[in-house]
Structure formats: C-alpha cells, structure tokens
C-alpha cells in the first residue's frame, strides 16, 4: 500500500467518469481475470494469492486481446506473446474511489493503473494486479476493464478502452524518462486542471501541460508534449461527468488521509524509515572499515 502512496498517490486524486447508468453490481462483487497462457500450477498459485473462492467469477484474457488494445501504442515485443498478467477487481461502496495494489509488476505503477481505469469509466473498485513472475504489467489493463464489464454488466465504449490503454503506455514511457512519481503526478494534475479550469482550445491545453510540467521540474521534449496534447484532446472528447470528477477527488483524498493516519499506514511508513536508518548505519560501518584498512 505504501508503494501506491509513493509511486502514484497523486494519480488517485483524479476521476474521469465514463460509463453511465445503473450498475448491476453490488459492493463486494468480485471478478478474477487469469492470463490464458498460465500453466495449471501458476493458475492455482495466483488464485490462492488472490483469495479466490467458488463464488468468484473467473474469466480469461488472451494475448490477442492484449495486442488488440495495446498494439497501436507500444512495440509488440513489450506486450509479449503470452498472456500472464492476472487480476481481481472488487466493487466498493459508491463514491469510495479506486484502490490499486500490484505484485510483480515492473513497469506500470498503481497510480498509472488508477488513472487509466478511471479514464475507461471504472469507478469505486478495489483492484489487485499480479503475475507468476515479474512482467511489465501493460496487458493487465485489458483484463481489468473486461472484468469490470463482466461484474457490472456495463459495456465500456471501445474508444474509452483504447484511450485508457494509450494513457497507460504514455505515462509509463514518461516514467522511464522523468521518474514514475513525476509522470503519474503530471497526468493527475493535467486531469485536475481540465476538470477545474476553462481549457477550450488545443493551445490552452498545450500551455497547461507545459506549465504543469515546469512546476514539477520536468523538461518535456516537443514530441512528449505533442503526444500528451493529442491524448488529452481525446480524453476531453469522451463522455465526462465533471461533477463526478470533483466527487472522486474529494473521496480519494479522504481515502489517502485515512490510510496515512491509520495504525497500518503509520506502521508501514515507520518500517520504511527504519529500513533507511539501517542502510545508513551499515554504510557508516563499511566506511569505518575502509578507513581502518587504509591506515
């Protein structure tokens, strides 16, 4: 959970509502997705890891589906030839926001998943993403969207699915160049500004992106800026409920505050502080040994 706060907390502060209409799901309803290419042992281990039970819906995600939604935005070699990423999505109470946890996912942070999921129209869900070994995690979004549709019996428009996957890839690529935290926060701040400010023209959007990137100390290239302008032009064209955006902002901020102030949050943060203190103590010991040998 601390990794979520560190790597992408800011991204959880944004909601772009998508699909509308009453959901057929109730809080607590769960759907599990499994990569089609998992072997029987891997399937069993991941089901145990996700605490699956006989009442859970289980659906499979194919590598073909992953390529369908990611193929236009990322090299096929990154997507790979096997569907291994797996996930569980649990419906939460209305207006409770999105909470994401990952395991053995190396390229996509929790904040990146949250932002992309909300762009796709997913809301009020607890999400867990995992794999049998370290994977990039790009293909997991396909499964999560599919699971949400299965659970809620709502069909998400193809354009939203495509845009969400493009956003996920663009954020991960920015993370490689500028750091995961800054990349996730930049995407969050852009969405927040679009929700609250009067951004009408493409030039308004470009100026906004440059300004927010500068505030974060990110020196974006012209290609990166052009890519973000193109992406957010499409996001603005989706079916956005901006009142819902503001509601999600308040609710997710509340979730973060509650976790940080909880015994669990304080314990995790303290354990990280203790870990770094131990590293410093160890380094000091090594330095003392080196100085002694050099005498």
Secondary structure in CASP SS format (residue, H / E / C, confidence):
PFRMAT SS
TARGET T0000
AUTHOR 0000-0000-0000
METHOD secondary structure of the structure
MODEL  1
X C 1.00
X H 1.00
X H 1.00
X H 1.00
X H 1.00
X H 1.00
X H 1.00
X H 1.00
X H 1.00
X H 1.00
X H 1.00
X H 1.00
X H 1.00
X C 1.00
X C 1.00
X C 1.00
X E 1.00
X C 1.00
X C 1.00
X C 1.00
X C 1.00
X C 1.00
X C 1.00
X C 1.00
X C 1.00
X C 1.00
X C 1.00
X C 1.00
X C 1.00
X E 1.00
X E 1.00
X E 1.00
X E 1.00
X E 1.00
X E 1.00
X C 1.00
X C 1.00
X C 1.00
X C 1.00
X H 1.00
X H 1.00
X H 1.00
X H 1.00
X H 1.00
X H 1.00
X H 1.00
X H 1.00
X H 1.00
X H 1.00
X C 1.00
X C 1.00
X C 1.00
X C 1.00
X C 1.00
X C 1.00
X C 1.00
X E 1.00
X E 1.00
X E 1.00
X E 1.00
X E 1.00
X C 1.00
X H 1.00
X H 1.00
X H 1.00
X H 1.00
X H 1.00
X H 1.00
X H 1.00
X H 1.00
X C 1.00
X C 1.00
X C 1.00
X C 1.00
X C 1.00
X H 1.00
X H 1.00
X H 1.00
X H 1.00
X C 1.00
X C 1.00
X C 1.00
X C 1.00
X C 1.00
X C 1.00
X E 1.00
X E 1.00
X E 1.00
X E 1.00
X E 1.00
X E 1.00
X C 1.00
X C 1.00
X C 1.00
X C 1.00
X C 1.00
X C 1.00
X E 1.00
X E 1.00
X E 1.00
X E 1.00
X E 1.00
X C 1.00
X C 1.00
X E 1.00
X C 1.00
X C 1.00
X C 1.00
X C 1.00
X H 1.00
X H 1.00
X H 1.00
X H 1.00
X H 1.00
X H 1.00
X H 1.00
X H 1.00
X H 1.00
X H 1.00
X H 1.00
X C 1.00
X C 1.00
X C 1.00
X C 1.00
X E 1.00
X E 1.00
X E 1.00
X E 1.00
X E 1.00
X E 1.00
X C 1.00
X C 1.00
X C 1.00
X C 1.00
X E 1.00
X C 1.00
X C 1.00
X C 1.00
X C 1.00
X H 1.00
X H 1.00
X H 1.00
X H 1.00
X H 1.00
X H 1.00
X H 1.00
X H 1.00
X H 1.00
X H 1.00
X H 1.00
X H 1.00
X H 1.00
X C 1.00
X C 1.00
X C 1.00
X C 1.00
X C 1.00
X H 1.00
X H 1.00
X H 1.00
X H 1.00
X H 1.00
X H 1.00
X H 1.00
X H 1.00
X H 1.00
X H 1.00
X H 1.00
X H 1.00
X H 1.00
X H 1.00
X H 1.00
X H 1.00
X H 1.00
X H 1.00
X H 1.00
X H 1.00
X H 1.00
X C 1.00
X H 1.00
X H 1.00
X H 1.00
X H 1.00
X H 1.00
X H 1.00
X H 1.00
X H 1.00
X H 1.00
X H 1.00
X H 1.00
X H 1.00
X H 1.00
X H 1.00
X H 1.00
X H 1.00
X H 1.00
X C 1.00
X C 1.00
X C 1.00
X C 1.00
X C 1.00
X H 1.00
X H 1.00
X H 1.00
X H 1.00
X H 1.00
X H 1.00
X H 1.00
X H 1.00
X H 1.00
X H 1.00
X H 1.00
X H 1.00
X H 1.00
X H 1.00
X C 1.00
X C 1.00
X C 1.00
X C 1.00
X C 1.00
X C 1.00
X H 1.00
X H 1.00
X H 1.00
X H 1.00
X H 1.00
X H 1.00
X H 1.00
X H 1.00
X H 1.00
X H 1.00
X H 1.00
X H 1.00
X H 1.00
X H 1.00
X H 1.00
X C 1.00
X C 1.00
X C 1.00
X C 1.00
X E 1.00
X H 1.00
X H 1.00
X H 1.00
X H 1.00
X H 1.00
X H 1.00
X H 1.00
X H 1.00
X H 1.00
X H 1.00
X H 1.00
X H 1.00
X H 1.00
X H 1.00
X H 1.00
X H 1.00
X H 1.00
X H 1.00
X H 1.00
X H 1.00
X C 1.00
X H 1.00
X H 1.00
X H 1.00
X H 1.00
X H 1.00
X H 1.00
X H 1.00
X H 1.00
X H 1.00
X H 1.00
X H 1.00
X H 1.00
X H 1.00
X H 1.00
X H 1.00
X H 1.00
X H 1.00
X H 1.00
X H 1.00
X H 1.00
X H 1.00
X H 1.00
X H 1.00
X H 1.00
X H 1.00
X H 1.00
X H 1.00
X H 1.00
X H 1.00
X H 1.00
X H 1.00
X H 1.00
X C 1.00
END
